[in-house]
Amino acid sequence: MSDNMTNIETLRMAAIAAVLAATNSSEDPSQAGRMSGESWSQDHRRMNMGMSSVMHQRSSRSPWK
């Protein structure tokens, strides 16, 4: 019975390690809040703050030209 429990515990640890290895990325997770995100989420944030849409922002001329 103890060999069976050891095998189950080993398999459980291997599964947890596999999940953790798959979810870790090369990016720093502490910087996730600084990432701009998807276009639609940027657009919703801009519109909620009363700013122009992402499409309008991207199509407008740059002041540096």
CHARMM internal coordinates of N, CA and C (Angstrom, degrees):
IC EDIT
DIST 1 N 1 CA 1.4560
DIST 1 CA 1 C 1.5206
ANGL 1 N 1 CA 1 C 110.33
DIST 1 C 2 N 1.3163
ANGL 1 CA 1 C 2 N 118.14
DIHE 1 N 1 CA 1 C 2 N -37.22
DIST 2 N 2 CA 1.4606
ANGL 1 C 2 N 2 CA 119.90
DIHE 1 CA 1 C 2 N 2 CA -177.76
DIST 2 CA 2 C 1.5281
ANGL 2 N 2 CA 2 C 111.52
DIHE 1 C 2 N 2 CA 2 C -69.25
DIST 2 C 3 N 1.3540
ANGL 2 CA 2 C 3 N 117.58
DIHE 2 N 2 CA 2 C 3 N -30.56
DIST 3 N 3 CA 1.4626
ANGL 2 C 3 N 3 CA 119.87
DIHE 2 CA 2 C 3 N 3 CA 176.46
DIST 3 CA 3 C 1.5187
ANGL 3 N 3 CA 3 C 110.96
DIHE 2 C 3 N 3 CA 3 C -66.29
DIST 3 C 4 N 1.3298
ANGL 3 CA 3 C 4 N 115.71
DIHE 3 N 3 CA 3 C 4 N -37.34
DIST 4 N 4 CA 1.4598
ANGL 3 C 4 N 4 CA 120.35
DIHE 3 CA 3 C 4 N 4 CA 178.94
DIST 4 CA 4 C 1.5244
ANGL 4 N 4 CA 4 C 110.69
DIHE 3 C 4 N 4 CA 4 C -66.21
DIST 4 C 5 N 1.3427
ANGL 4 CA 4 C 5 N 116.33
DIHE 4 N 4 CA 4 C 5 N -41.09
DIST 5 N 5 CA 1.4675
ANGL 4 C 5 N 5 CA 120.54
DIHE 4 CA 4 C 5 N 5 CA 178.81
DIST 5 CA 5 C 1.5252
ANGL 5 N 5 CA 5 C 110.27
DIHE 4 C 5 N 5 CA 5 C -66.25
DIST 5 C 6 N 1.3209
ANGL 5 CA 5 C 6 N 116.81
DIHE 5 N 5 CA 5 C 6 N -38.57
DIST 6 N 6 CA 1.4614
ANGL 5 C 6 N 6 CA 120.48
DIHE 5 CA 5 C 6 N 6 CA 178.36
DIST 6 CA 6 C 1.5234
ANGL 6 N 6 CA 6 C 110.35
DIHE 5 C 6 N 6 CA 6 C -63.96
DIST 6 C 7 N 1.3042
ANGL 6 CA 6 C 7 N 117.66
DIHE 6 N 6 CA 6 C 7 N -41.25
DIST 7 N 7 CA 1.4594
ANGL 6 C 7 N 7 CA 121.35
DIHE 6 CA 6 C 7 N 7 CA 178.58
DIST 7 CA 7 C 1.5305
ANGL 7 N 7 CA 7 C 111.10
DIHE 6 C 7 N 7 CA 7 C -64.81
DIST 7 C 8 N 1.3134
ANGL 7 CA 7 C 8 N 116.40
DIHE 7 N 7 CA 7 C 8 N -41.51
DIST 8 N 8 CA 1.4613
ANGL 7 C 8 N 8 CA 119.98
DIHE 7 CA 7 C 8 N 8 CA 179.04
DIST 8 CA 8 C 1.5301
ANGL 8 N 8 CA 8 C 110.20
DIHE 7 C 8 N 8 CA 8 C -65.13
DIST 8 C 9 N 1.3214
ANGL 8 CA 8 C 9 N 116.74
DIHE 8 N 8 CA 8 C 9 N -42.45
DIST 9 N 9 CA 1.4683
ANGL 8 C 9 N 9 CA 120.06
DIHE 8 CA 8 C 9 N 9 CA 178.82
DIST 9 CA 9 C 1.5232
ANGL 9 N 9 CA 9 C 111.02
DIHE 8 C 9 N 9 CA 9 C -65.25
DIST 9 C 10 N 1.3299
ANGL 9 CA 9 C 10 N 116.91
DIHE 9 N 9 CA 9 C 10 N -38.73
DIST 10 N 10 CA 1.4641
ANGL 9 C 10 N 10 CA 120.61
DIHE 9 CA 9 C 10 N 10 CA 178.43
DIST 10 CA 10 C 1.5208
ANGL 10 N 10 CA 10 C 110.29
DIHE 9 C 10 N 10 CA 10 C -65.17
DIST 10 C 11 N 1.3131
ANGL 10 CA 10 C 11 N 116.57
DIHE 10 N 10 CA 10 C 11 N -44.37
DIST 11 N 11 CA 1.4683
ANGL 10 C 11 N 11 CA 120.19
DIHE 10 CA 10 C 11 N 11 CA 178.42
DIST 11 CA 11 C 1.5316
ANGL 11 N 11 CA 11 C 111.26
DIHE 10 C 11 N 11 CA 11 C -64.75
DIST 11 C 12 N 1.3096
ANGL 11 CA 11 C 12 N 116.87
DIHE 11 N 11 CA 11 C 12 N -38.29
DIST 12 N 12 CA 1.4654
ANGL 11 C 12 N 12 CA 120.59
DIHE 11 CA 11 C 12 N 12 CA 178.28
DIST 12 CA 12 C 1.5320
ANGL 12 N 12 CA 12 C 110.59
DIHE 11 C 12 N 12 CA 12 C -63.42
DIST 12 C 13 N 1.3259
ANGL 12 CA 12 C 13 N 116.74
DIHE 12 N 12 CA 12 C 13 N -45.08
DIST 13 N 13 CA 1.4684
ANGL 12 C 13 N 13 CA 120.10
DIHE 12 CA 12 C 13 N 13 CA 178.79
DIST 13 CA 13 C 1.5276
ANGL 13 N 13 CA 13 C 111.00
DIHE 12 C 13 N 13 CA 13 C -64.26
DIST 13 C 14 N 1.3231
ANGL 13 CA 13 C 14 N 117.15
DIHE 13 N 13 CA 13 C 14 N -38.70
DIST 14 N 14 CA 1.4637
ANGL 13 C 14 N 14 CA 120.65
DIHE 13 CA 13 C 14 N 14 CA 178.71
DIST 14 CA 14 C 1.5278
ANGL 14 N 14 CA 14 C 110.65
DIHE 13 C 14 N 14 CA 14 C -65.32
DIST 14 C 15 N 1.3256
ANGL 14 CA 14 C 15 N 116.86
DIHE 14 N 14 CA 14 C 15 N -39.72
DIST 15 N 15 CA 1.4598
ANGL 14 C 15 N 15 CA 120.49
DIHE 14 CA 14 C 15 N 15 CA 178.59
DIST 15 CA 15 C 1.5169
ANGL 15 N 15 CA 15 C 111.19
DIHE 14 C 15 N 15 CA 15 C -65.79
DIST 15 C 16 N 1.3201
ANGL 15 CA 15 C 16 N 117.22
DIHE 15 N 15 CA 15 C 16 N -41.78
DIST 16 N 16 CA 1.4695
ANGL 15 C 16 N 16 CA 120.75
DIHE 15 CA 15 C 16 N 16 CA 178.83
DIST 16 CA 16 C 1.5240
ANGL 16 N 16 CA 16 C 109.95
DIHE 15 C 16 N 16 CA 16 C -64.85
DIST 16 C 17 N 1.3256
ANGL 16 CA 16 C 17 N 117.00
DIHE 16 N 16 CA 16 C 17 N -42.83
DIST 17 N 17 CA 1.4639
ANGL 16 C 17 N 17 CA 120.39
DIHE 16 CA 16 C 17 N 17 CA 179.07
DIST 17 CA 17 C 1.5215
ANGL 17 N 17 CA 17 C 110.94
DIHE 16 C 17 N 17 CA 17 C -63.39
DIST 17 C 18 N 1.3448
ANGL 17 CA 17 C 18 N 117.48
DIHE 17 N 17 CA 17 C 18 N -38.13
DIST 18 N 18 CA 1.4600
ANGL 17 C 18 N 18 CA 120.83
DIHE 17 CA 17 C 18 N 18 CA 179.46
DIST 18 CA 18 C 1.5220
ANGL 18 N 18 CA 18 C 111.24
DIHE 17 C 18 N 18 CA 18 C -66.29
DIST 18 C 19 N 1.3203
ANGL 18 CA 18 C 19 N 117.16
DIHE 18 N 18 CA 18 C 19 N -41.05
DIST 19 N 19 CA 1.4652
ANGL 18 C 19 N 19 CA 120.66
DIHE 18 CA 18 C 19 N 19 CA 178.55
DIST 19 CA 19 C 1.5200
ANGL 19 N 19 CA 19 C 110.44
DIHE 18 C 19 N 19 CA 19 C -65.83
DIST 19 C 20 N 1.3114
ANGL 19 CA 19 C 20 N 117.21
DIHE 19 N 19 CA 19 C 20 N -44.01
DIST 20 N 20 CA 1.4642
ANGL 19 C 20 N 20 CA 120.18
DIHE 19 CA 19 C 20 N 20 CA 179.26
DIST 20 CA 20 C 1.5184
ANGL 20 N 20 CA 20 C 111.70
DIHE 19 C 20 N 20 CA 20 C -64.47
DIST 20 C 21 N 1.3212
ANGL 20 CA 20 C 21 N 117.36
DIHE 20 N 20 CA 20 C 21 N -38.76
DIST 21 N 21 CA 1.4656
ANGL 20 C 21 N 21 CA 120.65
DIHE 20 CA 20 C 21 N 21 CA 179.33
DIST 21 CA 21 C 1.5221
ANGL 21 N 21 CA 21 C 110.88
DIHE 20 C 21 N 21 CA 21 C -68.03
DIST 21 C 22 N 1.3259
ANGL 21 CA 21 C 22 N 117.53
DIHE 21 N 21 CA 21 C 22 N -34.31
DIST 22 N 22 CA 1.4625
ANGL 21 C 22 N 22 CA 120.97
DIHE 21 CA 21 C 22 N 22 CA -179.32
DIST 22 CA 22 C 1.5250
ANGL 22 N 22 CA 22 C 111.54
DIHE 21 C 22 N 22 CA 22 C -74.22
DIST 22 C 23 N 1.3246
ANGL 22 CA 22 C 23 N 118.15
DIHE 22 N 22 CA 22 C 23 N -31.31
DIST 23 N 23 CA 1.4566
ANGL 22 C 23 N 23 CA 120.38
DIHE 22 CA 22 C 23 N 23 CA -176.82
DIST 23 CA 23 C 1.5159
ANGL 23 N 23 CA 23 C 112.56
DIHE 22 C 23 N 23 CA 23 C -86.25
DIST 23 C 24 N 1.3363
ANGL 23 CA 23 C 24 N 118.33
DIHE 23 N 23 CA 23 C 24 N -20.31
DIST 24 N 24 CA 1.4612
ANGL 23 C 24 N 24 CA 120.21
DIHE 23 CA 23 C 24 N 24 CA 178.56
DIST 24 CA 24 C 1.5129
ANGL 24 N 24 CA 24 C 109.17
DIHE 23 C 24 N 24 CA 24 C -74.86
DIST 24 C 25 N 1.3238
ANGL 24 CA 24 C 25 N 116.33
DIHE 24 N 24 CA 24 C 25 N 134.09
DIST 25 N 25 CA 1.4539
ANGL 24 C 25 N 25 CA 120.30
DIHE 24 CA 24 C 25 N 25 CA 176.70
DIST 25 CA 25 C 1.5174
ANGL 25 N 25 CA 25 C 108.34
DIHE 24 C 25 N 25 CA 25 C -117.12
DIST 25 C 26 N 1.3071
ANGL 25 CA 25 C 26 N 116.02
DIHE 25 N 25 CA 25 C 26 N 172.55
DIST 26 N 26 CA 1.4534
ANGL 25 C 26 N 26 CA 119.83
DIHE 25 CA 25 C 26 N 26 CA -178.60
DIST 26 CA 26 C 1.5261
ANGL 26 N 26 CA 26 C 111.44
DIHE 25 C 26 N 26 CA 26 C -75.84
DIST 26 C 27 N 1.3316
ANGL 26 CA 26 C 27 N 117.23
DIHE 26 N 26 CA 26 C 27 N -14.94
DIST 27 N 27 CA 1.4557
ANGL 26 C 27 N 27 CA 120.57
DIHE 26 CA 26 C 27 N 27 CA 179.51
DIST 27 CA 27 C 1.5211
ANGL 27 N 27 CA 27 C 110.60
DIHE 26 C 27 N 27 CA 27 C -78.21
DIST 27 C 28 N 1.3093
ANGL 27 CA 27 C 28 N 115.36
DIHE 27 N 27 CA 27 C 28 N 154.70
DIST 28 N 28 CA 1.4541
ANGL 27 C 28 N 28 CA 121.42
DIHE 27 CA 27 C 28 N 28 CA -179.97
DIST 28 CA 28 C 1.5303
ANGL 28 N 28 CA 28 C 108.72
DIHE 27 C 28 N 28 CA 28 C -77.41
DIST 28 C 29 N 1.3275
ANGL 28 CA 28 C 29 N 119.47
DIHE 28 N 28 CA 28 C 29 N 117.22
DIST 29 N 29 CA 1.4621
ANGL 28 C 29 N 29 CA 120.57
DIHE 28 CA 28 C 29 N 29 CA -177.04
DIST 29 CA 29 C 1.5248
ANGL 29 N 29 CA 29 C 113.27
DIHE 28 C 29 N 29 CA 29 C -65.61
DIST 29 C 30 N 1.3266
ANGL 29 CA 29 C 30 N 117.31
DIHE 29 N 29 CA 29 C 30 N -20.90
DIST 30 N 30 CA 1.4622
ANGL 29 C 30 N 30 CA 118.90
DIHE 29 CA 29 C 30 N 30 CA 179.79
DIST 30 CA 30 C 1.5212
ANGL 30 N 30 CA 30 C 111.94
DIHE 29 C 30 N 30 CA 30 C -72.78
DIST 30 C 31 N 1.3310
ANGL 30 CA 30 C 31 N 116.98
DIHE 30 N 30 CA 30 C 31 N -14.29
DIST 31 N 31 CA 1.4590
ANGL 30 C 31 N 31 CA 121.13
DIHE 30 CA 30 C 31 N 31 CA -179.42
DIST 31 CA 31 C 1.5345
ANGL 31 N 31 CA 31 C 112.28
DIHE 30 C 31 N 31 CA 31 C -97.77
DIST 31 C 32 N 1.3216
ANGL 31 CA 31 C 32 N 117.75
DIHE 31 N 31 CA 31 C 32 N 8.57
DIST 32 N 32 CA 1.4641
ANGL 31 C 32 N 32 CA 121.55
DIHE 31 CA 31 C 32 N 32 CA -176.41
DIST 32 CA 32 C 1.5246
ANGL 32 N 32 CA 32 C 112.01
DIHE 31 C 32 N 32 CA 32 C -61.26
DIST 32 C 33 N 1.3167
ANGL 32 CA 32 C 33 N 117.81
DIHE 32 N 32 CA 32 C 33 N -34.88
DIST 33 N 33 CA 1.4573
ANGL 32 C 33 N 33 CA 120.52
DIHE 32 CA 32 C 33 N 33 CA -179.96
DIST 33 CA 33 C 1.5093
ANGL 33 N 33 CA 33 C 113.96
DIHE 32 C 33 N 33 CA 33 C -71.37
DIST 33 C 34 N 1.3153
ANGL 33 CA 33 C 34 N 117.41
DIHE 33 N 33 CA 33 C 34 N -17.28
DIST 34 N 34 CA 1.4617
ANGL 33 C 34 N 34 CA 121.49
DIHE 33 CA 33 C 34 N 34 CA 179.70
DIST 34 CA 34 C 1.5231
ANGL 34 N 34 CA 34 C 112.60
DIHE 33 C 34 N 34 CA 34 C -89.16
DIST 34 C 35 N 1.3207
ANGL 34 CA 34 C 35 N 116.99
DIHE 34 N 34 CA 34 C 35 N -11.09
DIST 35 N 35 CA 1.4570
ANGL 34 C 35 N 35 CA 120.14
DIHE 34 CA 34 C 35 N 35 CA -179.99
DIST 35 CA 35 C 1.5206
ANGL 35 N 35 CA 35 C 109.41
DIHE 34 C 35 N 35 CA 35 C -75.23
DIST 35 C 36 N 1.3335
ANGL 35 CA 35 C 36 N 116.25
DIHE 35 N 35 CA 35 C 36 N 142.88
DIST 36 N 36 CA 1.4657
ANGL 35 C 36 N 36 CA 119.68
DIHE 35 CA 35 C 36 N 36 CA -174.58
DIST 36 CA 36 C 1.5254
ANGL 36 N 36 CA 36 C 112.86
DIHE 35 C 36 N 36 CA 36 C -73.44
DIST 36 C 37 N 1.3035
ANGL 36 CA 36 C 37 N 118.54
DIHE 36 N 36 CA 36 C 37 N -28.99
DIST 37 N 37 CA 1.4606
ANGL 36 C 37 N 37 CA 121.06
DIHE 36 CA 36 C 37 N 37 CA 177.42
DIST 37 CA 37 C 1.5206
ANGL 37 N 37 CA 37 C 112.57
DIHE 36 C 37 N 37 CA 37 C 88.29
DIST 37 C 38 N 1.3185
ANGL 37 CA 37 C 38 N 115.19
DIHE 37 N 37 CA 37 C 38 N -169.08
DIST 38 N 38 CA 1.4579
ANGL 37 C 38 N 38 CA 122.14
DIHE 37 CA 37 C 38 N 38 CA -178.59
DIST 38 CA 38 C 1.5199
ANGL 38 N 38 CA 38 C 111.01
DIHE 37 C 38 N 38 CA 38 C -69.19
DIST 38 C 39 N 1.3275
ANGL 38 CA 38 C 39 N 116.37
DIHE 38 N 38 CA 38 C 39 N 160.08
DIST 39 N 39 CA 1.4644
ANGL 38 C 39 N 39 CA 121.14
DIHE 38 CA 38 C 39 N 39 CA -179.06
DIST 39 CA 39 C 1.5207
ANGL 39 N 39 CA 39 C 111.99
DIHE 38 C 39 N 39 CA 39 C -61.48
DIST 39 C 40 N 1.3363
ANGL 39 CA 39 C 40 N 115.39
DIHE 39 N 39 CA 39 C 40 N -41.26
DIST 40 N 40 CA 1.4652
ANGL 39 C 40 N 40 CA 117.36
DIHE 39 CA 39 C 40 N 40 CA -176.56
DIST 40 CA 40 C 1.5227
ANGL 40 N 40 CA 40 C 111.16
DIHE 39 C 40 N 40 CA 40 C -66.94
DIST 40 C 41 N 1.3448
ANGL 40 CA 40 C 41 N 117.21
DIHE 40 N 40 CA 40 C 41 N -34.44
DIST 41 N 41 CA 1.4619
ANGL 40 C 41 N 41 CA 118.97
DIHE 40 CA 40 C 41 N 41 CA 179.20
DIST 41 CA 41 C 1.5269
ANGL 41 N 41 CA 41 C 110.64
DIHE 40 C 41 N 41 CA 41 C -72.73
DIST 41 C 42 N 1.3382
ANGL 41 CA 41 C 42 N 116.89
DIHE 41 N 41 CA 41 C 42 N -36.50
DIST 42 N 42 CA 1.4609
ANGL 41 C 42 N 42 CA 120.16
DIHE 41 CA 41 C 42 N 42 CA 174.03
DIST 42 CA 42 C 1.5228
ANGL 42 N 42 CA 42 C 110.25
DIHE 41 C 42 N 42 CA 42 C -61.25
DIST 42 C 43 N 1.3365
ANGL 42 CA 42 C 43 N 116.13
DIHE 42 N 42 CA 42 C 43 N -43.07
DIST 43 N 43 CA 1.4581
ANGL 42 C 43 N 43 CA 121.21
DIHE 42 CA 42 C 43 N 43 CA -178.81
DIST 43 CA 43 C 1.5196
ANGL 43 N 43 CA 43 C 111.04
DIHE 42 C 43 N 43 CA 43 C -62.70
DIST 43 C 44 N 1.3293
ANGL 43 CA 43 C 44 N 117.15
DIHE 43 N 43 CA 43 C 44 N -44.28
DIST 44 N 44 CA 1.4623
ANGL 43 C 44 N 44 CA 120.62
DIHE 43 CA 43 C 44 N 44 CA -179.97
DIST 44 CA 44 C 1.5275
ANGL 44 N 44 CA 44 C 111.39
DIHE 43 C 44 N 44 CA 44 C -64.43
DIST 44 C 45 N 1.3358
ANGL 44 CA 44 C 45 N 116.67
DIHE 44 N 44 CA 44 C 45 N -41.41
DIST 45 N 45 CA 1.4593
ANGL 44 C 45 N 45 CA 119.44
DIHE 44 CA 44 C 45 N 45 CA 177.78
DIST 45 CA 45 C 1.5221
ANGL 45 N 45 CA 45 C 111.06
DIHE 44 C 45 N 45 CA 45 C -63.47
DIST 45 C 46 N 1.3266
ANGL 45 CA 45 C 46 N 117.09
DIHE 45 N 45 CA 45 C 46 N -43.95
DIST 46 N 46 CA 1.4722
ANGL 45 C 46 N 46 CA 120.69
DIHE 45 CA 45 C 46 N 46 CA -179.50
DIST 46 CA 46 C 1.5246
ANGL 46 N 46 CA 46 C 110.69
DIHE 45 C 46 N 46 CA 46 C -63.31
DIST 46 C 47 N 1.3244
ANGL 46 CA 46 C 47 N 116.91
DIHE 46 N 46 CA 46 C 47 N -44.02
DIST 47 N 47 CA 1.4626
ANGL 46 C 47 N 47 CA 120.39
DIHE 46 CA 46 C 47 N 47 CA -178.22
DIST 47 CA 47 C 1.5313
ANGL 47 N 47 CA 47 C 110.46
DIHE 46 C 47 N 47 CA 47 C -66.67
DIST 47 C 48 N 1.3306
ANGL 47 CA 47 C 48 N 117.68
DIHE 47 N 47 CA 47 C 48 N -38.16
DIST 48 N 48 CA 1.4667
ANGL 47 C 48 N 48 CA 120.92
DIHE 47 CA 47 C 48 N 48 CA 178.57
DIST 48 CA 48 C 1.5219
ANGL 48 N 48 CA 48 C 111.82
DIHE 47 C 48 N 48 CA 48 C -66.44
DIST 48 C 49 N 1.3297
ANGL 48 CA 48 C 49 N 117.06
DIHE 48 N 48 CA 48 C 49 N -27.80
DIST 49 N 49 CA 1.4582
ANGL 48 C 49 N 49 CA 120.47
DIHE 48 CA 48 C 49 N 49 CA 178.45
DIST 49 CA 49 C 1.5307
ANGL 49 N 49 CA 49 C 112.25
DIHE 48 C 49 N 49 CA 49 C -88.60
DIST 49 C 50 N 1.3481
ANGL 49 CA 49 C 50 N 116.68
DIHE 49 N 49 CA 49 C 50 N 3.18
DIST 50 N 50 CA 1.4561
ANGL 49 C 50 N 50 CA 120.32
DIHE 49 CA 49 C 50 N 50 CA 178.85
DIST 50 CA 50 C 1.5116
ANGL 50 N 50 CA 50 C 113.83
DIHE 49 C 50 N 50 CA 50 C 81.92
DIST 50 C 51 N 1.3125
ANGL 50 CA 50 C 51 N 117.76
DIHE 50 N 50 CA 50 C 51 N 14.68
DIST 51 N 51 CA 1.4631
ANGL 50 C 51 N 51 CA 121.42
DIHE 50 CA 50 C 51 N 51 CA 179.47
DIST 51 CA 51 C 1.5259
ANGL 51 N 51 CA 51 C 109.27
DIHE 50 C 51 N 51 CA 51 C -94.12
DIST 51 C 52 N 1.3253
ANGL 51 CA 51 C 52 N 116.19
DIHE 51 N 51 CA 51 C 52 N 170.96
DIST 52 N 52 CA 1.4621
ANGL 51 C 52 N 52 CA 120.12
DIHE 51 CA 51 C 52 N 52 CA 178.93
DIST 52 CA 52 C 1.5202
ANGL 52 N 52 CA 52 C 110.20
DIHE 51 C 52 N 52 CA 52 C -72.82
DIST 52 C 53 N 1.3198
ANGL 52 CA 52 C 53 N 116.07
DIHE 52 N 52 CA 52 C 53 N 163.26
DIST 53 N 53 CA 1.4579
ANGL 52 C 53 N 53 CA 120.72
DIHE 52 CA 52 C 53 N 53 CA -177.08
DIST 53 CA 53 C 1.5220
ANGL 53 N 53 CA 53 C 110.63
DIHE 52 C 53 N 53 CA 53 C -70.53
DIST 53 C 54 N 1.3133
ANGL 53 CA 53 C 54 N 115.78
DIHE 53 N 53 CA 53 C 54 N 165.92
DIST 54 N 54 CA 1.4589
ANGL 53 C 54 N 54 CA 121.36
DIHE 53 CA 53 C 54 N 54 CA 178.45
DIST 54 CA 54 C 1.5217
ANGL 54 N 54 CA 54 C 109.84
DIHE 53 C 54 N 54 CA 54 C -63.59
DIST 54 C 55 N 1.3274
ANGL 54 CA 54 C 55 N 117.46
DIHE 54 N 54 CA 54 C 55 N -39.74
DIST 55 N 55 CA 1.4630
ANGL 54 C 55 N 55 CA 121.00
DIHE 54 CA 54 C 55 N 55 CA 179.71
DIST 55 CA 55 C 1.5281
ANGL 55 N 55 CA 55 C 110.25
DIHE 54 C 55 N 55 CA 55 C -60.65
DIST 55 C 56 N 1.3333
ANGL 55 CA 55 C 56 N 116.81
DIHE 55 N 55 CA 55 C 56 N -43.67
DIST 56 N 56 CA 1.4644
ANGL 55 C 56 N 56 CA 120.63
DIHE 55 CA 55 C 56 N 56 CA 179.35
DIST 56 CA 56 C 1.5263
ANGL 56 N 56 CA 56 C 110.33
DIHE 55 C 56 N 56 CA 56 C -67.14
DIST 56 C 57 N 1.3123
ANGL 56 CA 56 C 57 N 117.13
DIHE 56 N 56 CA 56 C 57 N -40.38
DIST 57 N 57 CA 1.4575
ANGL 56 C 57 N 57 CA 120.87
DIHE 56 CA 56 C 57 N 57 CA 179.99
DIST 57 CA 57 C 1.5262
ANGL 57 N 57 CA 57 C 110.92
DIHE 56 C 57 N 57 CA 57 C -63.44
DIST 57 C 58 N 1.3097
ANGL 57 CA 57 C 58 N 116.97
DIHE 57 N 57 CA 57 C 58 N -42.75
DIST 58 N 58 CA 1.4661
ANGL 57 C 58 N 58 CA 120.61
DIHE 57 CA 57 C 58 N 58 CA -177.88
DIST 58 CA 58 C 1.5204
ANGL 58 N 58 CA 58 C 112.50
DIHE 57 C 58 N 58 CA 58 C -71.84
DIST 58 C 59 N 1.3312
ANGL 58 CA 58 C 59 N 117.23
DIHE 58 N 58 CA 58 C 59 N -28.80
DIST 59 N 59 CA 1.4558
ANGL 58 C 59 N 59 CA 119.74
DIHE 58 CA 58 C 59 N 59 CA -177.64
DIST 59 CA 59 C 1.5248
ANGL 59 N 59 CA 59 C 112.76
DIHE 58 C 59 N 59 CA 59 C -89.46
DIST 59 C 60 N 1.3264
ANGL 59 CA 59 C 60 N 117.44
DIHE 59 N 59 CA 59 C 60 N -12.45
DIST 60 N 60 CA 1.4628
ANGL 59 C 60 N 60 CA 119.52
DIHE 59 CA 59 C 60 N 60 CA -178.88
DIST 60 CA 60 C 1.5237
ANGL 60 N 60 CA 60 C 110.28
DIHE 59 C 60 N 60 CA 60 C -77.29
DIST 60 C 61 N 1.3070
ANGL 60 CA 60 C 61 N 115.47
DIHE 60 N 60 CA 60 C 61 N 157.56
DIST 61 N 61 CA 1.4606
ANGL 60 C 61 N 61 CA 120.23
DIHE 60 CA 60 C 61 N 61 CA -179.09
DIST 61 CA 61 C 1.5264
ANGL 61 N 61 CA 61 C 110.61
DIHE 60 C 61 N 61 CA 61 C -74.44
DIST 61 C 62 N 1.3078
ANGL 61 CA 61 C 62 N 114.26
DIHE 61 N 61 CA 61 C 62 N 148.27
DIST 62 N 62 CA 1.4546
ANGL 61 C 62 N 62 CA 119.93
DIHE 61 CA 61 C 62 N 62 CA 177.17
DIST 62 CA 62 C 1.5261
ANGL 62 N 62 CA 62 C 109.50
DIHE 61 C 62 N 62 CA 62 C -79.09
DIST 62 C 63 N 1.3354
ANGL 62 CA 62 C 63 N 118.64
DIHE 62 N 62 CA 62 C 63 N 142.61
DIST 63 N 63 CA 1.4643
ANGL 62 C 63 N 63 CA 120.01
DIHE 62 CA 62 C 63 N 63 CA 179.21
DIST 63 CA 63 C 1.5295
ANGL 63 N 63 CA 63 C 111.79
DIHE 62 C 63 N 63 CA 63 C -70.80
DIST 63 C 64 N 1.3452
ANGL 63 CA 63 C 64 N 117.68
DIHE 63 N 63 CA 63 C 64 N -10.48
DIST 64 N 64 CA 1.4544
ANGL 63 C 64 N 64 CA 120.49
DIHE 63 CA 63 C 64 N 64 CA -176.78
DIST 64 CA 64 C 1.5229
ANGL 64 N 64 CA 64 C 112.46
DIHE 63 C 64 N 64 CA 64 C -89.56
DIST 64 C 65 N 1.3228
ANGL 64 CA 64 C 65 N 117.65
DIHE 64 N 64 CA 64 C 65 N -1.70
DIST 65 N 65 CA 1.4748
ANGL 64 C 65 N 65 CA 118.94
DIHE 64 CA 64 C 65 N 65 CA -179.29
DIST 65 CA 65 C 1.5107
ANGL 65 N 65 CA 65 C 110.62
DIHE 64 C 65 N 65 CA 65 C -82.42
END
COOR INIT
IC SEED 1 N 1 CA 1 C
IC BUILD
